[in-house]
């Protein structure tokens, strides 16, 4: 599938992908992130997609998997009296693997351009909304979404 056909299909499948993501993630911003990540994955594999129908089905499956992964990565919080404690029943090997993964991610983020790194940190670390980021950068919300999508695609390729 070529760029023009891909970009023509994205608006058509985006709503279905967002609906699928909202099924697994209750937060609309998280669902939007899942859709963007899924679209980035689709773009990476766009040469293997034959037509619009295949893109639709593949997109729904990818966003479902991304949403499930995002849901699983959340830490479980168990209320005890008035305080909250995070449960952590992982073994040492899993903890070490996660630390190594976080280190790889940190290095990958540092290898991005300064602007891309800042945008990723604003969105994922500072938890700013697209609107807030757009105000900070003096640009449109759709431009911010595009920049974040591009930065995530670069990170995805670096972490392969």
N, C-alpha and C positions, 0 to 999 in steps of 0.2 A: 504494500500500500504506500502510495506516495504522499508527500506532505500536504498537498492541496486536498486530496480525498480524506486524509486523516483529519485535518482541521475542519472540514465540512461535517464530518460525522460526530465530532466531539460535542457540539451543542445538542445534538439529537440523543446521544446516549447519557449525557451528564445527569439529567433528571432521574433516570432509572438507577444510575450508579449512586446518586445521593440518597435516594429512597432505600436502596439496599444497605448503604452504610448506616443510615439512621436506624435501621432495624437492629443493628448490633451496638451502636454507639448513641447514647441518649443526647450527647452534646452536639449541637449543629456545627460548631467550629471543628470538633474532632471529626465529624462526618465529612466536612469539607476537606479537611486535611487528608483523610483516607481517599477521597475521590481524586485529589490532586496527586497523591502518591501513586494511585492506581493508573492515572493517566500518564504519569511519567514512566511507569513500567510498560504500559502499552506502547508509548512512543519508542522506548528502547527496543521493543520487539516488533515495531511496525512493519518491518520488511517481511516478517513471517505471516502477517495477517492478510488474507486473500481478498476479503470483501467486507462490506458494511455489516452484514448479518453476523459474520464471524467476530468482528470487532465488538459488536453489541454483547454477544454471549461471553466472549473472552473478558470484556470489561467488567461485566457483572460478577464473574467468577473471581477476577483479580481484586476488585473492591471488597468483595465478601472476605477473601483471605486476608487482605490488609486490615480490614475492620476487626476481624477476629484476633489477629496478631496484636493490634493496638489494645483491644479489650484485655487480652491475657497479660500484657506487659504492665498494666496498672497494678499497683501494690494494693493488697487487700487490707482494709482498715476495719478493725474489730473494736466496737465501743465497749469499754469497761468502766462502769460508773460514769463519771463526767469526763474522764480523760480518754484520749484515743491512743492506741498503740498499734504500730505496724507489725503484722506477723511476718516472720522471716524463718521459714523452716527449710531453707535450702542448704544443701551440703557444701562443704568447702570447695569442692571442684567446680560446682555451678557458680559459686560466688567469684572464684578466680576467673572463670570463663567470661562472666559478665564484666568484671573489672578490665580484662583484656579487650573486650569488645568496646567498652566505653573509651578506653585509651585509643583504639584504632579510630573510633568516631571523632574523638577530640583532635587527633592529628589530621584527619580528613577535613574537618571543619577549618582548621588552621591553614590548610593548603588552598582554601578558596580565596577569592579576591576579598579585600577588606569589606566591600559593600555586601557581597553575598554572605560572608561570615556574620556580619552585623545583623542582616535581615533574619537569618536562621536563628540567631541567638534571641533577637527581639520576639520572634514568634514562639519558639519552643522553650526558651529558658525564662524570659520575662513574661511570657504568656500574654503578649499584647495582641489586640485584635487587628485585623487587616486595616480597619479604619484608623486606628491609632498609629500604626506604622506608616500609613499613607500620609497622615498629618505631619509626622516627624520628618519624613523624607520629602514632603512637599510634592507628592505625586498622587495619582489616582489609586483607588483600591484595586482595580483590575490590574494595574501595572504591578502593584505589590504582589498580587497573587501569581502573576507571571514570573516575577523575579524569584519568588520562593520556589515555585515549581521548577524553574531552571536550576537553582542552587541545589535542590533535592535530587534532581536527575544527575547532576555532577557528583554529588556525594554517593549516590547509588552506584555509579560507575566506579568510583574510587574504592568503594568497599567490597566490590565483587571479589 
